[in-house]
């Protein structure tokens, strides 16, 4: 089984657990009102959505080429095996993002082919759109 298939199976297993847990609550002697049921479903939905985002980011990273040309000098960059990891804050909660950086042994540039490292964002490319004055 490929790595993507393992993640898929783990996700489907987790989704089945959410379903079973939600339906099993109907069998218990609880006093859940509709708002409680809705909140439980929303919490599980947020967790599922974060899992889907993480799976997509991991799949995109896996398809990136091992050979990356340096954007400054064009020299082939080295891809260290260690990956950078960060938690991206989303409206649904934190999403874990792992990516490998590339290092140019010729000019010393270091960056992630998926974009700049977190401590060096592209100017104007990160954050909310500034408000427009009247």
KOLPAMI-461273 format. One line per 2 residues: number of its first residue (from 1); their letters; for each residue x, y, z of N, C-alpha, C, O. Coordinates in nm, 4 decimals. Last residue first. Example, Ala and Ser with C-alpha at 12.3 -4.5 7.8 and 13.67 -1.06 7.14 Angstrom:
BEGIN
2 = SA = 1.2850:-0.2250:0.7080:1.3670:-0.1060:0.7140:1.2900:0.0030:0.7870:1.3409:0.1138:0.8039 | 1.3190:-0.5690:0.7800:1.2300:-0.4500:0.7800:1.3200:-0.3300:0.7800:1.4236:-0.3319:0.8465 .
// end
This chain:
BEGIN
134 = XX = -1.1299:5.5872:0.2956:-1.2437:5.6518:0.2276:-1.1999:5.7714:0.1515:-1.2820:5.8379:0.0884 | -0.8887:5.3183:0.2501:-0.9420:5.4390:0.3119:-1.0582:5.4968:0.2329:-1.0815:5.4596:0.1179 .
132 = XX = -0.8939:4.9698:0.2770:-0.8888:5.0859:0.1880:-0.9524:5.2036:0.2592:-1.0578:5.1901:0.3213 | -0.6862:4.7499:0.4692:-0.8135:4.8194:0.4462:-0.7940:4.9416:0.3572:-0.6904:5.0079:0.3622 .
130 = XX = -0.4780:4.4981:0.3155:-0.4920:4.6195:0.3956:-0.6253:4.6899:0.3667:-0.6719:4.6897:0.2528 | -0.5572:4.1585:0.3376:-0.5500:4.2734:0.2489:-0.5671:4.3987:0.3339:-0.6593:4.4063:0.4152 .
128 = XX = -0.3609:3.9654:0.5729:-0.4852:4.0163:0.5167:-0.4603:4.1342:0.4242:-0.3569:4.2005:0.4314 | -0.0680:3.7657:0.4763:-0.1530:3.8454:0.5649:-0.2759:3.8981:0.4965:-0.2944:3.8786:0.3763 .
126 = XX = 0.1778:3.7959:0.2267:0.1270:3.7240:0.3432:0.0396:3.8185:0.4236:0.0701:3.9370:0.4371 | 0.2953:3.9425:0.0297:0.2282:3.8198:-0.0094:0.1665:3.7442:0.1052:0.1078:3.6380:0.0841 .
124 = XX = 0.4467:4.1644:0.0936:0.3106:4.1864:0.0495:0.2336:4.0604:0.0157:0.1172:4.0689:-0.0235 | 0.7405:3.9849:0.0339:0.6813:4.1145:0.0668:0.5406:4.1263:0.0095:0.5185:4.1012:-0.1090 .
122 = XX = 0.7374:3.6485:0.1526:0.7456:3.7383:0.0380:0.6792:3.8705:0.0738:0.5735:3.8711:0.1368 | 0.8908:3.5771:0.4725:0.7788:3.5774:0.3783:0.8013:3.6766:0.2644:0.8742:3.7748:0.2784 .
120 = XX = 1.0875:3.4338:0.6453:1.1238:3.5229:0.5364:1.0105:3.5278:0.4337:1.0304:3.4873:0.3191 | 1.0119:3.2428:0.8272:1.0739:3.3630:0.8809:1.1102:3.4650:0.7737:1.1591:3.5730:0.8069 .
118 = XX = 0.9079:3.0297:0.6690:0.8187:3.1136:0.7490:0.8813:3.2425:0.7985:0.8115:3.3431:0.8112 | 1.0675:3.0330:0.3412:1.0497:2.9802:0.4765:0.9677:3.0773:0.5613:0.9592:3.1955:0.5282 .
116 = XX = 0.8778:3.0732:0.0317:0.9812:3.1150:0.1269:0.9591:3.0528:0.2637:0.8454:3.0226:0.3001 | 0.7769:2.7720:-0.1452:0.7650:2.9125:-0.1090:0.8721:2.9483:-0.0084:0.9496:2.8619:0.0327 .
114 = XX = 0.8364:2.5220:-0.2185:0.6936:2.5509:-0.2068:0.6706:2.6972:-0.1733:0.5562:2.7428:-0.1729 | 1.1093:2.5103:-0.1963:1.0534:2.5246:-0.3307:0.9033:2.5511:-0.3297:0.8483:2.5978:-0.4295 .
112 = XX = 1.2353:2.7071:0.0620:1.1504:2.5920:0.0304:1.0983:2.6118:-0.1107:1.0478:2.7194:-0.1428 | 1.5844:2.7990:0.0752:1.4422:2.8278:0.0714:1.3665:2.6986:0.0472:1.4251:2.5949:0.0161 .
110 = XX = 1.8921:2.9543:0.0757:1.8153:2.8448:0.1331:1.6684:2.8852:0.1299:1.6322:2.9932:0.1766 | 2.2011:3.0347:-0.0821:2.0576:3.0593:-0.0660:1.9897:2.9339:-0.0114:2.0253:2.8218:-0.0477 .
108 = XX = 2.4706:2.9907:-0.1355:2.4259:2.9898:0.0033:2.2782:3.0160:0.0246:2.2331:3.0193:0.1391 | 2.5821:2.9576:-0.3828:2.5621:3.0956:-0.3367:2.5053:3.1048:-0.1956:2.4929:3.2146:-0.1411 .
106 = XX = 2.6435:2.6742:-0.3836:2.7229:2.7717:-0.4583:2.7071:2.9127:-0.4016:2.8065:2.9804:-0.3752 | 2.4637:2.5194:-0.2541:2.6008:2.5162:-0.2033:2.6893:2.6187:-0.2735:2.7996:2.6468:-0.2266 .
104 = XX = 2.1460:2.5982:-0.1691:2.2411:2.6147:-0.2795:2.3814:2.6193:-0.2209:2.4150:2.7116:-0.1467 | 1.8951:2.3897:-0.0450:2.0123:2.4711:-0.0117:2.1029:2.4770:-0.1335:2.1333:2.3744:-0.1942 .
102 = XX = 1.5498:2.3616:0.0307:1.6588:2.3372:-0.0629:1.7706:2.4355:-0.0288:1.7450:2.5492:0.0109 | 1.3295:2.1953:0.2653:1.3953:2.3118:0.2081:1.5028:2.2674:0.1097:1.5414:2.1506:0.1061 .
100 = XX = 1.0247:2.0237:0.2761:1.1705:2.0170:0.2741:1.2254:2.1421:0.2078:1.1731:2.1883:0.1063 | 0.7489:2.0487:0.5023:0.8098:2.0683:0.3713:0.9605:2.0634:0.3838:1.0168:2.0950:0.4886 .
98 = XX = 0.4372:2.0156:0.6603:0.5763:1.9720:0.6546:0.6280:1.9941:0.5137:0.5597:1.9622:0.4163 | 0.1981:2.1464:0.8637:0.2529:2.1562:0.7283:0.4004:2.1186:0.7351:0.4785:2.1816:0.8064 .
96 = XX = -0.1010:2.1094:1.0424:0.0419:2.0799:1.0367:0.0874:2.0767:0.8909:0.0245:2.0135:0.8060 | -0.3221:2.3561:1.1326:-0.2978:2.2524:1.0328:-0.1472:2.2329:1.0243:-0.0734:2.3287:1.0015 .
94 = XX = -0.5364:2.4718:1.3968:-0.4034:2.4543:1.3378:-0.3972:2.3360:1.2407:-0.4580:2.2313:1.2632 | -0.8695:2.5864:1.2950:-0.7700:2.5405:1.3916:-0.6382:2.5151:1.3212:-0.6276:2.5341:1.2001 .
92 = XX = -1.0241:2.6939:1.1021:-1.0709:2.5677:1.1599:-0.9771:2.5144:1.2673:-1.0025:2.4084:1.3245 | -0.8924:2.9083:1.0043:-1.0197:2.9362:1.0711:-1.0724:2.8118:1.1419:-1.1560:2.8223:1.2316 .
90 = XX = -0.5495:2.8259:1.0856:-0.6613:2.8419:0.9935:-0.7865:2.8743:1.0738:-0.7859:2.8682:1.1967 | -0.2086:2.8439:1.1131:-0.3337:2.8770:1.1812:-0.4408:2.9009:1.0758:-0.4250:2.9854:0.9877 .
88 = XX = 0.0094:2.5842:1.0585:-0.0562:2.6977:0.9960:-0.1872:2.7222:1.0697:-0.2674:2.6303:1.0865 | 0.2904:2.4791:1.2117:0.1457:2.4715:1.2222:0.0893:2.6000:1.1624:0.1179:2.7100:1.2097 .
86 = XX = 0.5692:2.3269:1.0449:0.5052:2.4391:1.1130:0.3569:2.4126:1.1196:0.3035:2.3330:1.0423 | 0.8818:2.1925:0.9713:0.7432:2.1684:1.0092:0.6899:2.2917:1.0788:0.7578:2.3527:1.1613 .
84 = XX = 1.1146:2.0860:0.7326:1.0692:2.1914:0.8218:0.9227:2.1637:0.8513:0.8489:2.1166:0.7648 | 1.2948:1.7780:0.7218:1.1883:1.8651:0.6754:1.1588:1.9714:0.7798:1.1760:1.9495:0.8997 .
82 = XX = 1.6008:1.6375:0.6142:1.5191:1.6910:0.7238:1.4147:1.7864:0.6681:1.4430:1.8656:0.5782 | 1.7463:1.5936:0.3848:1.6368:1.5014:0.4151:1.5474:1.5529:0.5273:1.4302:1.5157:0.5347 .
80 = XX = 1.8119:1.8721:0.1669:1.8393:1.7945:0.2883:1.7191:1.7074:0.3226:1.6049:1.7427:0.2933 | 1.8673:1.9055:-0.1533:1.7472:1.8932:-0.0701:1.7815:1.8098:0.0531:1.7804:1.6870:0.0448 .
78 = XX = 2.0655:2.1447:-0.3246:2.0617:2.0206:-0.2476:1.9365:2.0219:-0.1609:1.9020:2.1243:-0.1019 | 2.0276:2.2816:-0.6541:2.0252:2.2927:-0.5088:2.0136:2.1546:-0.4457:1.9597:2.0611:-0.5048 .
76 = XX = 2.2191:2.3648:-0.9348:2.1300:2.2663:-0.8714:2.1413:2.2737:-0.7188:2.2511:2.2721:-0.6631 | 2.2222:2.7175:-1.0117:2.2950:2.5973:-0.9729:2.1974:2.4956:-0.9121:2.1025:2.5353:-0.8446 .
74 = XX = 2.0989:2.9607:-1.0526:2.0660:2.8509:-1.1432:2.1346:2.7192:-1.1112:2.1080:2.6186:-1.1770 | 2.1224:3.1771:-0.8846:2.2361:3.1479:-0.9720:2.2105:3.0329:-1.0698:2.2910:3.0097:-1.1600 .
72 = XX = 1.8548:3.2187:-0.7762:1.9507:3.3277:-0.7926:2.0583:3.2966:-0.8962:2.0842:3.3776:-0.9852 | 1.7073:2.9852:-0.7591:1.6455:3.0972:-0.8292:1.7423:3.2142:-0.8510:1.7159:3.3004:-0.9348 .
70 = XX = 1.8585:2.6767:-0.8278:1.8624:2.7958:-0.7427:1.8002:2.9119:-0.8203:1.8364:2.9349:-0.9357 | 1.6518:2.4005:-0.9212:1.7533:2.5001:-0.9563:1.7445:2.6203:-0.8628:1.6351:2.6608:-0.8233 .
68 = XX = 1.6179:2.0885:-0.7763:1.5623:2.2231:-0.7766:1.6720:2.3202:-0.8161:1.7766:2.3231:-0.7511 | 1.5342:1.7613:-0.7690:1.6278:1.8543:-0.8306:1.5611:1.9902:-0.8440:1.4609:2.0052:-0.9140 .
66 = XX = 1.3153:1.6340:-0.6686:1.4359:1.6313:-0.5861:1.5387:1.7313:-0.6388:1.6213:1.7810:-0.5622 | 0.9947:1.7895:-0.7060:1.1159:1.7318:-0.7618:1.2311:1.7348:-0.6614:1.2422:1.8266:-0.5802 .
64 = XX = 0.6958:1.7062:-0.5338:0.7996:1.8038:-0.5697:0.9282:1.7329:-0.6103:0.9643:1.6293:-0.5545 | 0.5166:1.5254:-0.4364:0.5372:1.5275:-0.5810:0.6448:1.6271:-0.6255:0.6804:1.6310:-0.7433 .
62 = XX = 0.5071:1.5698:-0.1622:0.5615:1.4425:-0.2106:0.5894:1.4450:-0.3607:0.6778:1.3732:-0.4076 | 0.3715:1.8123:-0.1438:0.5145:1.8076:-0.1106:0.5777:1.6816:-0.1672:0.6909:1.6859:-0.2154 .
60 = XX = 0.1122:1.7270:-0.2113:0.1821:1.8245:-0.2958:0.3324:1.8217:-0.2696:0.4118:1.8282:-0.3635 | 0.0581:1.5549:0.0028:0.0612:1.5009:-0.1337:0.1334:1.5960:-0.2285:0.2075:1.5517:-0.3162 .
58 = XX = 0.0588:1.7386:0.2148:0.1571:1.6303:0.2125:0.1701:1.5714:0.0716:0.2807:1.5415:0.0266 | -0.1622:1.8962:0.1473:-0.0300:1.9570:0.1552:0.0797:1.8507:0.1481:0.1819:1.8710:0.0825 .
56 = XX = -0.3663:1.6980:0.1672:-0.3395:1.7664:0.0392:-0.1999:1.8277:0.0395:-0.1262:1.8129:-0.0580 | -0.3560:1.6321:0.4383:-0.3316:1.5283:0.3370:-0.2973:1.5919:0.2025:-0.2085:1.5439:0.1320 .
54 = XX = -0.4239:1.8791:0.5545:-0.2919:1.8205:0.5787:-0.2577:1.7153:0.4739:-0.1445:1.7094:0.4260 | -0.6906:1.8970:0.4603:-0.5912:1.9982:0.4213:-0.4504:1.9431:0.4404:-0.3658:1.9583:0.3523 .
52 = XX = -0.8046:1.6744:0.5908:-0.8024:1.6805:0.4447:-0.6989:1.7817:0.3948:-0.6276:1.7551:0.2980 | -0.7749:1.7522:0.8589:-0.7095:1.6309:0.8095:-0.6992:1.6293:0.6577:-0.5974:1.5880:0.6023 .
50 = XX = -0.9433:1.9753:0.8639:-0.7994:1.9929:0.8879:-0.7215:1.8721:0.8372:-0.6141:1.8875:0.7790 | -1.1855:1.8401:0.8194:-1.1369:1.9366:0.7214:-0.9877:1.9620:0.7393:-0.9136:1.9695:0.6412 .
48 = XX = -1.2093:1.6886:1.0556:-1.2012:1.6220:0.9247:-1.1428:1.7158:0.8196:-1.0591:1.6744:0.7394 | -1.2297:1.8924:1.2458:-1.1183:1.7985:1.2533:-1.0988:1.7275:1.1189:-0.9858:1.7086:1.0739 .
46 = XX = -1.4700:2.0066:1.1626:-1.3464:2.0867:1.1604:-1.2243:1.9968:1.1627:-1.1271:2.0208:1.0910 | -1.6436:1.7889:1.2109:-1.6241:1.8397:1.0751:-1.4984:1.9234:1.0620:-1.4272:1.9133:0.9621 .
44 = XX = -1.6363:1.7714:1.4877:-1.5848:1.6600:1.4079:-1.5579:1.7035:1.2640:-1.4605:1.6598:1.2026 | -1.7579:2.0189:1.5432:-1.6233:1.9900:1.5936:-1.5600:1.8771:1.5124:-1.4437:1.8861:1.4730 .
42 = XX = -2.0110:1.9816:1.4238:-1.9204:2.0852:1.3728:-1.7769:2.0601:1.4174:-1.6838:2.0777:1.3388 | -2.1137:1.7777:1.5867:-2.0935:1.7533:1.4435:-1.9985:1.8556:1.3841:-1.9136:1.8205:1.3022 .
40 = XX = -2.1266:1.9153:1.8322:-2.0460:1.7940:1.8198:-2.0147:1.7655:1.6731:-1.9010:1.7327:1.6393 | -2.3090:2.1194:1.7660:-2.1722:2.1548:1.8061:-2.0792:2.0342:1.7933:-1.9654:2.0485:1.7486 .
38 = XX = -2.5420:1.9674:1.7141:-2.4815:2.0484:1.6075:-2.3365:2.0827:1.6403:-2.2502:2.0763:1.5528 | -2.5887:1.8629:1.9677:-2.5647:1.7725:1.8550:-2.4940:1.8474:1.7417:-2.3990:1.7971:1.6817 .
36 = XX = -2.6351:2.0988:2.1102:-2.5254:2.0088:2.1482:-2.4880:1.9177:2.0318:-2.3702:1.8983:2.0018 | -2.8650:2.1967:1.9801:-2.7418:2.2768:1.9787:-2.6198:2.1916:2.0148:-2.5127:2.2097:1.9569 .
34 = XX = -3.0545:1.9981:2.0467:-3.0072:2.0102:1.9094:-2.8772:2.0903:1.9016:-2.7882:2.0552:1.8242 | -2.9390:1.8552:2.3575:-3.0359:1.9299:2.2780:-2.9762:1.9470:2.1387:-2.8598:1.9137:2.1162 .
32 = XX = -2.8826:1.5678:2.5456:-2.8343:1.6576:2.4409:-2.9522:1.7254:2.3718:-3.0503:1.6616:2.3336 | -2.8942:1.4102:2.7680:-2.9947:1.5153:2.7529:-2.9461:1.6172:2.6518:-2.9653:1.7376:2.6689 .
30 = XX = -2.8581:1.0560:2.7364:-2.8058:1.1928:2.7426:-2.9210:1.2904:2.7297:-3.0305:1.2553:2.6858 | -2.8204:0.7593:2.7525:-2.9174:0.8391:2.8269:-2.8600:0.9793:2.8451:-2.8186:1.0169:2.9548 .
28 = XX = -2.7424:0.6463:2.4181:-2.7109:0.6743:2.5581:-2.8209:0.7576:2.6221:-2.9032:0.8182:2.5536 | -2.8115:0.6403:2.1547:-2.8446:0.5206:2.2342:-2.8251:0.5460:2.3839:-2.8835:0.4765:2.4670 .
26 = XX = -2.7053:0.8674:2.0545:-2.8514:0.8566:2.0524:-2.8981:0.7394:2.1384:-3.0104:0.7392:2.1887 | -2.4376:0.8160:2.0603:-2.4904:0.9086:2.1616:-2.6427:0.9043:2.1655:-2.7029:0.9343:2.2686 .
24 = XX = -2.3954:0.6638:1.8348:-2.4028:0.5937:1.9638:-2.4580:0.6848:2.0732:-2.5188:0.6365:2.1688 | -2.3662:0.8596:1.6402:-2.4891:0.7795:1.6413:-2.5053:0.7077:1.7751:-2.6174:0.6924:1.8237 .
22 = XX = -2.1109:0.9585:1.7110:-2.2259:1.0472:1.7031:-2.3570:0.9676:1.7137:-2.4473:1.0055:1.7883 | -1.9477:0.7325:1.6971:-1.9593:0.8055:1.8239:-2.0839:0.8935:1.8237:-2.1544:0.9022:1.9243 .
20 = XX = -1.9730:0.6612:1.4260:-2.0158:0.5685:1.5317:-2.0375:0.6415:1.6638:-2.1349:0.6150:1.7343 | -1.8620:0.8934:1.3060:-1.9991:0.8516:1.2788:-2.0525:0.7624:1.3914:-2.1613:0.7847:1.4445 .
18 = XX = -1.6025:0.8837:1.4065:-1.6874:1.0002:1.4337:-1.8335:0.9624:1.4153:-1.9182:0.9951:1.4984 | -1.5196:0.6355:1.2997:-1.5261:0.6533:1.4451:-1.6140:0.7721:1.4811:-1.6923:0.7640:1.5758 .
16 = XX = -1.5206:0.6970:1.0279:-1.6129:0.5943:1.0779:-1.6282:0.6049:1.2296:-1.7377:0.5854:1.2823 | -1.3127:0.8810:1.0257:-1.4471:0.9260:0.9904:-1.5520:0.8256:1.0395:-1.6588:0.8645:1.0866 .
14 = XX = -1.0987:0.7094:1.0863:-1.1333:0.8166:1.1801:-1.2754:0.8668:1.1534:-1.3506:0.8924:1.2474 | -1.0991:0.5540:0.8551:-1.1209:0.4898:0.9849:-1.1655:0.5933:1.0878:-1.2574:0.5693:1.1661 .
12 = XX = -1.0381:0.7491:0.6657:-1.1678:0.6825:0.6599:-1.2013:0.6118:0.7911:-1.3168:0.6097:0.8335 | -0.7753:0.8117:0.7499:-0.8792:0.9144:0.7490:-1.0177:0.8496:0.7499:-1.1049:0.8907:0.8266 .
10 = XX = -0.6464:0.5670:0.7099:-0.6514:0.6240:0.8456:-0.7617:0.7294:0.8546:-0.8333:0.7363:0.9544 | -0.6753:0.5455:0.4319:-0.7376:0.4456:0.5195:-0.7495:0.4980:0.6622:-0.8511:0.4761:0.7282 .
8 = XX = -0.5221:0.7669:0.3537:-0.6642:0.7577:0.3179:-0.7358:0.6603:0.4108:-0.8438:0.6898:0.4618 | -0.2715:0.6963:0.4454:-0.3366:0.8164:0.4996:-0.4863:0.8130:0.4721:-0.5670:0.8514:0.5567 .
6 = XX = -0.2317:0.4735:0.2819:-0.2332:0.4580:0.4278:-0.3019:0.5773:0.4929:-0.3816:0.5607:0.5852 | -0.2276:0.5928:0.0299:-0.3349:0.4987:0.0617:-0.3442:0.4769:0.2122:-0.4545:0.4630:0.2651 .
4 = XX = 0.0071:0.7396:0.0441:-0.1200:0.8091:0.0294:-0.2367:0.7197:0.0642:-0.3350:0.7659:0.1222 | 0.1950:0.5294:0.0541:0.1776:0.6174:0.1691:0.0441:0.6915:0.1628:-0.0244:0.7047:0.2642 .
2 = XX = 0.0582:0.2229:-0.0838:0.1348:0.3463:-0.0913:0.1042:0.4340:0.0292:0.0031:0.4166:0.0972 | 0.0842:-0.1179:0.0000:0.0000:0.0000:0.0000:0.0887:0.1242:0.0000:0.1851:0.1305:0.0763 .
// end
